Amino acid sequence: MTSTDNTGPEESPRGDRPDGRPRRRRKHKPRSQRPRRHDRETSAGGLVVAGLDGPPEEFRAALIGRLDKAGRMRWSMPKGHIEPGETAEQAAVREVKEETGIDGTVLASLGSIDYWLHGQGKRVLKTVHHYLMRFQSGELSDEDVEVTEVAWVPLTELSTRLSYADERKLAAIANNLIEGMRAGGARAPLRGGGSAGSADESAAP
């Protein structure tokens, strides 16, 4: 009787292949170099401006102030999460109203800002869509519990009042858009989008 040996070629202790070539070892990246999973959040807000039917020196924007962990006041544009079923523009108008007390009408997009949030063992990539808005009605209010102060700030002072560089860039974009809109519609007051009509600016500074 003929016996059959099915054990196959013997592997070396190093784990070489049957043909004698060494196996390639996988290199594992240190834990700190491995890509980390992250969440995404999307928000919207904007720069609501009053006085657009008057001379440029009367232009005012509504900003919100919050105290940081060091007790310093940080001024920024109002913004917040987009709720289910909302568009970014609708969320921006709602958040401006909730955080400043001002009703605004969207005139144009200012662009988006992306930044990372870190905390509680996770990373969140946050995108905020910003819009230029025209004041429609309302009075400044700091009733929102997340807001410390609200203020009308001259557009000429935004570059020094806004605490974050990305928002200062958006403010410059807003200035350019306003100049372009006024130049293009010099025969009529600057209007809001859609059928909103002219603004009632009696409550604005």
Secondary structure, 3 states (H helix, E strand, C coil): CCCCCCCCCCCCCCCCCCCCCCCCCCCCCCHHHCCCCEEEEEEEEEEEEECCCCCHHHCEEEEEEEECCCCCEEEECCEEECCCCCCHHHHHHHHHHHHHCEEEEEEEEEEEEEEEEEECCEEEEEEEEEEEEEEEEECCCCCCCCCCEEEEEEHHHHHHHCCCHHHHHHHHHHHHHHHHHHHHCCCCCCCCCCCCCCCCCCCCC
